[in-house]
Amino acid sequence: MKLESLIAVRYLFSHGQKSVVTVISWISLIGLLVSTAALIVVLSVYNGIGEITKGLFNTFDPELVIVPSEGKTFHTSAIDYRALCETDGVEQVSQIVGETAWMTYGGNQAIVTLRGVDSRYRILTGIDTLLTEGEYALTLGESAALVVGGEIYGSLGMRLHSNVPAAVHIPRRGTTAMGNTLDEAFNIGYAYPVGYFFIQQDIDNQYVVTDIDFVRELMDYAPDEVTALALKLRPNADVRKVKRHLASAIGSGHIPLSVKDRYDQQPLYFKIFRTERLGIYLILSLIVLISTLSLVASLSLLVINKDKDIFIMKSMGMTRQQVRRTFMTEGVLICGVAVVAGLLLGFAVCFLQQQFGIVRMGDGNFVVRAFPVAMRAYDFLATFLLVMTISTLCVVLTVRRARL
C-alpha cells in the first residue's frame, strides 16, 4: 500500500479524539449513504409499478399484431395465412376486427372501441382470467355477447343477466347522419353484457370485446376481412427475432402490412414511462450532488485541521502532489464506503418490502396491496457509477483548490 493511501485509511478509521471535522465527515458519509439508498429504493419501486402496469397492458394487448400499413382492413385470403400460422416461434394467430361505435343502454350512451375477436383471442391474452364479475363469452345463444370495460359498464348502468340488450351503432359505409334517419345512417346490432373487467383505466373506459362475426356484420365486411391479426408466441421465442422475420416475410407481399410489438402498440405509455424514469433519476442525482456539499466542507476542514500533519508529511519528503493524493484518497474512501453501504441498505429495504410488503398502498381498490418492488442490477451499477462520479469530482476540485 502506498504511503498516501496508508495515511488516508488511518484518517478514515482512526479512533482518536472526536472533533467537528470527525462529526462533519460522518455527516457527509451518512448523507451519501442515505441518498444512494434512496436512489435504489425509488428506482426499484418505480420498476415494480412499471412492471404491473405493463403486465396489465400485456393482458389486453397481444405479443405481436399485424396491421395494414395503408387503409383500414385487409383480407386473410390475400396472404399466406397458413404459412403465417406455421412460422417458427408463433403458437397461435387470432383475427381481430376493431371499430369505434356508439353504444346505448337504458337511456345512457357512450362512445367505445368495439373489438371483435375470435375464440383464440382468450388464449392469446388471458383476458378471461381478469374478469371482475360475470363470464367471458362471445356469444349468448344466437345473440352476441359483450365483455365490457369496467368504466363503460358503470357509466352505461349495465346489468349482468338482464334481458335488456345494449344497442351498438356503427355508421353505414358511404352514408352520413345528415339528412338520414338513425336506421339509414347506422347499422344497429344488439348484444347482451355477460361480464366486465378492470385492467387499466385507459382500457376500462374504452374497450368492449365481442364476437368478430357480429362486428363484421355491422361493418358490412367480408367473412375473411380483418383490421389486425394477433399473434401469441411460444414461451422461448425471441419477440424481436420473430418480429423481424415476419416483417421481412409480409413486407415482400403486395399488401402493405406492418408488425407491431407491445411497445409499438402503446408507444405513448412506454415513452412517458421512460421519460418519467429519466426525470426521477435526474432529480435524485441532484439530491446526491447536494449531499456531496457536506463532503466538500468535511475535506476543507480536514485540510485546515491537519496543518501539523501536512508539515510532517513534507518534512518526511512527500511532495505537494503526494499530500494532495492523500486527501483525495481520504475523500474517495469516504465516498466508496458511503456508496457501498447505501447500496446494501437499499437492497435490504427492497428485499424486506418484496418479502413482507411492509409499506402498504392503503385500503383502496388497488391491483396489489403493498408497493411493488423490482430490483435491477443495472440500477445498482448506474447508481454506483453516478454517485462515485459526482462525489469524486467534488473531492478532486476541493483538494486542488486547497492550500497544501
N, C-alpha and C positions, 0 to 999 in steps of 0.2 A: 504494500500500500504506500502511495506517495505521501510525503510529509504534509502537503496541503490537505489531502483527504483525511489523514490521521488527526490533524488538528480540528478539522471541520466536524468529524464524528465526535471528538472529545467535547466540543462546544455543544453539540446537539444532545448528547446523552449524559452530560456532566450533572452531578447531584450537589453542586456547590451551593453557595448562598443564593437565596432567591432574590430577585430584583425586578424592577419594572421591565427590563429587557426580556427576562425569562417569561414574565406574565404575557407580554405582548407577543412573544414567539409562540406561546401556547395558544393564544387567541387566534393568531394567524393560521396556525396548524388546524385548529378546530373549525375555523371559518371555511378553509378549503375542504376539509373533510365533509362538513355538512353540505356545502354546495355541490360537491361531487356526488354524494349520496342522493341529493335531491334530483340531480340530473338523471341518475339511473332510475329512481323511483317514478318520476314523472314520465319519462320516455317509455318505461315498461308498462305503466298504466295506460298510456296513450296507445301503445301497441295492442294491449288487451282489448280496449274499447274498439279499436280499428278492426281487429280480428272478428269480434262479434258482429259488428256492422257489416263487414264484408261477407261473413257467413250468412247473414240474413239476406243480403242481395243474392248470394250464390244459391240460396234455396229457391229463388224465383227465376233467376237467370241461368240458362244452360251454360255449359262449359264453352261451347262454340256455337255460333249461329252463322248460317249462310243467308245473305240478303242480297237483293238486286242492287247493283251499283247505279242503275238508271231505272226509272219507273218505280212502280209500287209492288208489282207481283211478277211471278214467273210460273211456268208450268213444269211440274216434275217430269213430265214425259219428254221435255226438251233437253234434259240432261241424262247422263248415265246414272240413274238413281240406284240401280243395283250395285254398280261399282263403288258408288259413294258409301253405301252401307257396308261394303266389304273392305273398305280402306283400313290399312293397318293402324291399329290404335283406336278405331271407332267401334263402340259397343252397341249404341242404339241411335236411331235417327227418328225424329218426330217432326210432323208437319204442323205449321202454325199459320193462322190467318188472323191478323190483327187489324182493328179499325176503331176509330173514335165513334162513340154512339151516344145518343140521348136516351136516358133511361128514366122511366116514370114508375112510381109505385104508391098507390094510395094517396094521390094528390101531391106527392113530393117528386122532385125531379133532380137529376144530376147528369153531368157530362162525364163519361167514363171511357176507359180504353178497354174495348172488348177483345179478349184474347181467345180465339177459337183454337182448341188443341185436340189431338187425337189421344188414344188410350195410352200411348207410350210416354206422354209428357210427365205423367206421375212418376215414372221410373227415372226420368232424366233429372228431375228437380227434387223429388221427395216432398212436394208441397202438401200431400195428403197427411203427412205426419205433423203439420203445424196448424191444423185447424183448431180454432178456439172452441167452436161448437158446431155441431152438425156432422155431415159426412161429405167425403169427396166423391162426387158423381157428375158425369157429364150429361146424362140423360135420366129422366124420371118417367118410366113407362115409354110412351110415344112422344112425350114432350121433352124439350131441352131443359137442362138444369143449370143453375148458376152457383158458382163458388165465388163469393164476393169479398172484397177487401173490407176490413172492419169499419173503416171510416165511412165508406159508402153505405154499408149495412145500417149504420146508425143514422146517417143523415136522411136516408130514404124511409126510415122507420120500418124496415123489413121484419118479417116474422117467419121463422122456420116452421115447416109442417103446416103451412097455411094453404088454403085452396085459392088464394088470390095470387095470380102471376104478376110478374113485372113485365112492363111493355118496353121493348127495345126498338128504338127508331134509328134507322140509318138512311141517309139521303139516297134517292134513286140516282142511278147513273144518267147523266145528261139532262137532269131537271134541277130547278131551283125552287125555293119556297115561295118566291114572289109570284103571285097570280095563280097559285095552285092550292088545292086543298091539302090537308095533312096526309090523307091517303094517297094523293097523287105525288106529293113531294118526297114521301118517305116509304121505305119498306118497313113494315112493322111485324115484329115477332114477339111471342110470349114465352116466357120461361119462368121456372119456379126456383127460388133460392133454397138451396139444400145445406149450405154451410158457409161460414165466414172465417177469415184468418186475420191475425195481427202479426205482420212480419216486419215491416218498416214503414214509416209514415208516408214516404213518397209512393210506396206500393199500395198501402192500405187505402189511400184516398183516390186511387186512380184505376186499379185493375179489377176486372171481372173475368173469370175463367169459365168457359163454357164449351160446348161441343163444336168442333170445327165445321161440321156439315150445316149446323144451324147458322153460323156466321156466313158461310159460303152462300147459303140460300138468300140471306138478307142482302148480301153484296152482289148477287147475280153472277157469282164466279163459277167457273167450270169445276168439275169434280177433282181435277188434279192441280188446280191453281192455288198457290200459297204466297204468303208475304215473307216467309222465312222457313228455314229448316234448322231445327235444334239438334245438336249432337251431344251425346254422352260418350266420354272416352273411357277406355279400360283403365283400371286402377294404376298401372305402372306406365301409362302412356305419357309422353312428353308433349304438353299442350302446344308449346312453341313449334316443335318439330311437326306435329300433325297439322297445325295451322299453316305452316309454310308449304307442306305437301299438298294440302287441299287448295291453297291459294294458287299454286302453280298448275294444279290439275284443272281447276274450273276456270282459271284465267285464260286457258287456251281455247275454251269453247266460244260459241257465237253469242251466248247470252252473258252480258257483263254482270258477274257476281263477285261479292267480296265476303271474306271470312272474318268474323269478329270474335275475340275472346271476351272474358268478363270485364277486362279493363276498357275495351272498346265499347262495350255495351253501356257502361256507366262512366263515361270519361269525366264528367263534371265532378262526381263524387271523389274519384281517385285523385284528380288534380287538386281538389280542395284538401283532401287528406294529406297529400304530400306537402302542400303549401303550409298548412297548419303545423305540421310536424317541424318543418324548417323554421317557422316562426317561434315555436316553443324552444327549439334548440338555440336560436339566436338570443332570446330573452334570458334563458338560463346561462348562456355564455356571458352575458352582461353581468349577471349576478356573480359569476366566477371572477370576472375582472374586478368587480368591486371588492370581493373577498381578498384579492391579492394586494389591495391597498394596505391592509394591516401587515402583510408580509414586507412591503416596502418600508413601512415605519419600523418594523422589527429589525430589519437589516441595517437601516440607517442608525438606529440607536445602538445596535450591536457594534458597529464600526466605531462609534464615538466612545462606547464603554470599554473598548478593547485597545485604547491608546497604548497602554503599557505593553500589552501582548504584541501589538504591531511593532513597537520599538525593539522588543526582544527578538521577534522574528527576523527583522532586518539586521540586528546585531549578529544573528546566527548565520547570516549570509544569504537569506532569502531575498530575492528580487521583488520589485514592486508588482510585477506580473504574478509571481507566486503568491504573494499576500492577497492579491485580488482573487486569484483562483481559490484560495482558502475560503473566503467569504462567499464566493459564488457557489462553491461546493456545499457550504452550510445551507444556503438558500434552497438549492436544488434538493438537498436531503430532506429539508422540511416539506417541500412540495411533494416529493416522492412518497414519504411516509403518510402525508395527508391524503394523497390521491388513492394509494393502495388501501388505506383504512376506510376511505369513503366508498370505494368500490365494494369492499367486503360488507360494510354497513348497508349499502343499497341492496346488495344481493340478499342479505339476511332479512331485511324488511320485505322485499318482494317475495322471498321464499315463504315467509310466515303468512303473508297475505294469500299466496297461492294455496297453501295447505289448510289454513284455518279461516280465511275470509274475515279477518279482524275488523276491517273498515267496511261497514255496510252502506248500501245505497239508499236506505230508507224503506218506508212501508208502501211506496207507490207500486204501480204495475210495471216493474222492470223485467227485462229478459233474464237478468241474473240478480242475485241478492246482494252480493259483495262486489266491490270494484275489481274488475278483471285485471290480471297482470300477465304479461308475456315478455319474458326476458330474452334479449338477443345479444349474441356475442359481439356483433357489430357495434351495438350501443356501448358496451363496456370498452371496446378498443377505441372507438371515437371519443368517448368521454375522457379516457386516459390521455390520449394524444392532445385533445383540446386543452384540458386543464394544465397539463405539463407544459405545453407550448406557451400558453398565456403567462403562467407563473414564472417559467424560466426566462422569458423575455423581460418580465418585470425585474427579476433578480439581476440579470446582466446589466440592464440600464441603470439600476440603482447602484450597483457596486462600481460601475465605471464612472459614475458621477461623484462617488465618494472620494474624499481626500485621503489617500493612503500613502 
